[in-house]
């Protein structure tokens, strides 16, 4: 798999323990699809149905080209990596699929699932943050240890974890894609959840950029009004002449690259008169 610049420094192979010696211990074998259950520690909470359908169609045509990784769990197996392939294989109607059996701990299962999804860029920012938090809370890792295990910088892990402090409405907006992680981090500059949600409303209403959101937070929700530029005397004279000629309100709005002429009308009759003056007149 080609690594993206600045991406993970470790892959699944670096985290997987060496396979024990013995017949079939580390080789690919065919396992019944129904004998495998999903990883309860899977960081990704949803898979797009359209994407899953496309993979199932490919599997029907070509089979499962890359084995899933599983660990023994009682009489069956639990997925370590490859849940998308497993779900698509079930959808395609396969009875078995190729698998590698590895002996891993619950912590290693979470780490492997997290690394796989990060490499594929499948996780939302909140799913990534929740997985880091799970490694810290349930397995006693520090932020430095989490960063080392998934090949990220400690700062990247810390910034991701901060997203879990967002107010509920802001988390929902991030989850649904109405704002980016950059917007969310900017809103974290406000510690008050109620004000955070009020700022979110302004960001959405104004379709603000991340930089504008940062400025909004710095000002405590007060957006700086743009001063109205006074029209130049010559423009005011032209504006007045147009009003008299057209018999209605006319505005000249200047910009850096020219400007606009805004002609107002207040009834269908006035619009018809303007149309005849500009278009229908011989």
N, C-alpha and C positions, 0 to 999 in steps of 0.2 A: 504494500500500500504506500503510495507516495505521500510523504509528510508535507503538510502545508507549512509555510514559513512561520517560525515562532510557535509551532505546535508542540505536541507532546514529545518529550524526550525519551519516553519509554513506550513500548508497545505491549501487546498481550503476551508475546513470547518472553519478555523480560520479567513479567509477573508470574507466569505459570511455573510451578515447580516441575522439576524433571520427572518424566514418567518412570514408574518402577519397572524393573526388568521382569520379563515373564511373557508367556504367550498372550498376545492380544492386549497387554497392559497399556501400551501407549499407542497402538495402532488404531486406524479408523475402522469402525465396525458399524453395521447396520442395526439401528435400534428401532423398536416399534414407536411410532409417533405418540401413541396413547400412553406409553410408559414414561413419558417425559412431562414434567410440570414446569410452569414458569418460575423464574427466580423471584422469590418474595422481596428481595432487596433491589429489584430492577429500578434504576433511577428514572427511566423514561416511563411516563404514565399513560401515554397514548401513542398510537401509530395510525397515520393517515390511511383511511380505507382505500383510497385510490392507489396510493403507493403500494399497499399490501396486495391489492388486486393485480397490479402490474407484475410484482414479483411472483405471485402464484401462477400467472400465465407463463412467465419465463420458466418456472420450475416444471410446469406441465410439459413444456417443449424440450427442455434440456436437463431436467433433474436438478438436484441440489449440488452445486459445484463446489461449495466450501462446507466442510463439516461443522456442525455445531459443537460446542464444548459443554459437557455435562459432568455432574458429580453424582455419586451414588447417594440415594436417599431412601432408606428402607428397601422395599422390593422394587423400587423404580429409580428414577433419575430426576435431578433438578437442573435446570439450565444454568450455565455459568455465562455463556455468551452465545448469541445467535437467535434471540427470541423472534426477531422478524422472520428469519428463515424457517423456524419451527412453525410459526403461525401461518405462513404462506404455504408450507408443505401440507398442513392440515386442510387449508382451504383448497389446495389443488387435489386433495383426495389421496395423498400418498399414505401407504401403510407403514413404511419405514423411511428413515433418512440417515445419512452418514453422520457419525458422531465420534468425538474423542472423549474418553473418560479420564478425568483428572481428579485427584484427591486434594481438595481445597477446603479451607476453613470458611465459615460464614463471612468473616472479614474479607478474605481473599475473593469470595464470590462477589461481594459488593464492589471491591476495587476493580475487578476484571470487567464487570458490567459497566462501571463508570468509565473506565479507560476506553472500552469499545465504543460507547456512545459519544464520548468526547472526540475520539478520532474521526468518527463519522459526522460530527457536528449535529447530532440528533437531539440533544437536550436543550430545553429552554433554559434561560438564565436561572429561573427559580428551581427547576429540577436539578440543575448542577449544584446550586447552593444547598439544597436539601440533602443531596448525597454527601457533600462535604460535611455537613452538620451531623449526619448519621455516623460517618466515620469517627468524628470527634466524640459524639455523645455516647454511642454504643460500644465503640472499640477503643476509646481512650487515646486516640491519636492527637497530637498537637497539629496546629496549622502547618508548621514546618514539615512534619512527617507526612501529612496529607499531600502537600505540594510535591514532596519527593516521590511519593507513590504514584501520582498521576502525571508527573512530568510538567508541572506548572510552577510558576514562581509563588513565593509565599504571599506577595502583594496581590496576585491574581486571585488566590484562594480567599484572602481577607476581604477583597472587594466583592467577591461573589457572595460571601457570607453576610455582608452588610445588607444585601437585598432582602434578607429574611426579616429585617426590621421595618420594612415598608408598611404603611397603613393598608388595611384590607382592600380598599378601592384602588389604591395604586398598584398593589400586587395583581389585582384582577386586570387592570389596564395593561400591565406588562405581560401577563399570561396570554391575553387575547391579541397582543400585537398593536394595541392602540398607541403605546409609547415604547421607546427602545430602552435598553438597559442604561444607556447614557442619560436619558431623561430621568429614569428611576434613581440613579446615583445622584443626580443633581437635586432631586426632591429630598433625598436623605440629608441634605444640608439643613432641613427643617426638622426639629425633633418632636414637634407637636403633631400627632396623627390627624387631629381635626383640621389644623391649618394645612397639613400636607395634602389632604383630600381637596381642600378649597383651592390650593395652588394647582392641583391636577386639573380641576375644572377649567381654570384659566388657560392652562397649557393646551388642553383639548379644544377649547373654544377658539383660541387664537392660532392653533396649529403651530405652536412655537418650536423653534429649533432647540437643540440641547444648550447652546450658548445662551439663547434668550431665556431658557428655563433657569439656568444658573443665575442670570442677572435678576430674574424675578424672585428667586429665593433669597438672594442677597438683599433685595429691597423689601423683603417681608410681605410679598404679594402686591406691592404697589408698582404698577407698570409706569414707566416714565412716559408722560404724554409728549407727543411730537409737537414742537412749536409750529404754529401756522405761519408760513412765510407771507409777508406782506407783498401784494402784487406790485410790480414795477409800474411807475406812472404811465409809461407808454402802453403797457398791457391793459391797464385800467381804462385808458381811452379807447383802445380797440374793442374791449369788452362792451363798453357803453354804446359804441357805434353799432355793434352787432345786435344789441338788444333793441335799439331803435329801428334798425332795418328789418328785423324779424318779428318784432312785436311780442317778444317773450324773453324770459330770463336766459342769459347765456353766461357760461363760466369758461375762463381760460385757465387751464391747469398746467403749469410748467414743470418739466422734469429735467433730469440731466441730459437726456437724449431727445429733447423736443418737448412734447406736451400733448394735451388733449383739449378739444373744444366740446363742452357739454351744453346741449340745447335742451331746455326744459319745455314740456307741454303739459297742459292741465285738463285737456278734454280730447275726445276723439276728433272734434271739429278742428281744434288747433293742430293736431297731428296731421289731419288731411290737408290743412292749409300749408303746412311745412312740406309735406310730400309733393304737393303740386308746385310749390316754389322751386324745390331742388330737383325733382325727378320728372314730373309730368309737364312742366313748362316747355314750350317749343323752343 
